[in-house]
Each structure stands twice: as C-alpha cells, then as structure tokens.
Amino acid sequence: MRMHPRVIAPVFSGERNVFTLVDSWYMKWPYLRFVLSLGFHAIGQVRRDTALYDIPVRSGKRGRPRQYGDKFTPDVVASLPEHR
C-alpha cells in the first residue's frame, strides 16, 4: 500500500522516530526536504549514477550565478562523515 507522507503525518504527529522507506527514484532533495520538514527520517538508496555537487560559492561576478558547485569525487564522498 502506498501512502503519501502528508496523509500519514497526522497519524504520527506525536511520535519521535518515524521512518520512511523509499526506492531510489524518490531519494531526491524535494522528497527529502518534505519528509524532513515533517520530522520523519528517510531510508533509501541513492542511485549509483547520481552526480553529487557541493553548494556553489557566490563569485561576486556579474551574470547568472552557478547552479552547481564542485563535483564530488569518490574520494571526497568517502571522507565525508556518515549521519545515521
């Protein structure tokens, strides 16, 4: 049975540890931002071919701002702290 987090959020409003288990297709920032704003945790896989970028640094130059920062390499990702 599939349920949208907005539908089940009132049922778990007083709970502290609510987890959502999703497929890799859902593990994108819009979904994660919404689930985290409800106070839920998200469990899922990120696709292997998903490109990871740092937050862009504002250059102070004229023109359109950068949409992506530097691309994360496997070495950089391995050195990042893991949050559970």
Secondary structure by P-SEA (a helix, b strand, c coil): ccccccccccccccccbbbbbbccccccaaaaaaaaaacbbbbbbccccbbbbccccccccccccccccccccaaaaaaccccc
